[in-house]
Amino acid sequence: MNTRPSPSFNFLGICLIIGLTSLGYLLANAAIEYKQFDRTVRVKGLSEREYQADTVIWPIEFSVTGNDLSKLYEAVEKNNKKIEDFLLQFAIKNEEISFSSPSIVDKYAQQYGGNKLPEFRYTAKQTVTVYSHNIKAVREIKSALGRLGKQGIVFTSANYQGQTEYIFNRLNEVKPEMIEEATKKAREVAEKFASDSESRLGKIKRASQGQFSIGARDRNNPHIKKIRVVSTVEYYLAD
């Protein structure tokens, strides 16, 4: 005996088919839209500037030799005074000058066996440090240091610790402007890419700021600092 489907059953079937068809259409459109939304371009923007250092640390090292320890200390003190007076002539302030304790080496204590004793038993090494914001004055003094050498002061600068250090302390002041510049340049590159690919630049998907680097502009001008930062930005693309 054959049974014919009831009208309500037929209606349910039709609704199910329409629903599945609509769902498939919506999912297809969603996939297409998602694929378009996922199109991105990743670009970098550079900001690079030059600034004068604002602080200098200059260790002035000299040595004195002799056989009488008390006279050796007197010679160190005299040289300290000569250097201090010389620095003050170039507008360096007293509070910007500091003196370390002299390092004394007894060469007799280092002798072994029957080796010939050195001419001078003691060697004193002394460091006078200038910590100043007057970069110009320090550079002038360095070029005129030979005048002190003519007064019998033996300068030593062979070790790494004796190198002059120029410091830039105003990074927080220039950061916002440089980050803005790097981000702007990154956007310019992204807009050019979007235009060439017949796309439209959308919102930012993600962005990262690189670390700021500070270095000497060149070996001959360590007091001029080159500051640079690179921003990386990823944008969405749309047709």
Buried (B, 14 or more C-beta within 10 A) or exposed (E): EEEEEEEEEEEEEEEEEEEEEEEEEEEEEEEEEEEBEEBBBEBBBBBEEEBEBBBBBBBBBBBBBBEEEEEBBEBBBBBBEBBBEBBEEBBBEEEBBEBEEBEBEEBEEEEEEEEEEBEEBBBBBBBBBBBBBBBEBBBEBBEEEEEBEEEEBEBEEEEEEBEBEBBBEBBEEBBEEBBEBBBEBBBEBBBEBBEEEEBEBBEBBEEEBBEBEEEBEEEEBBBBBBBBBBBBBBBBBEE
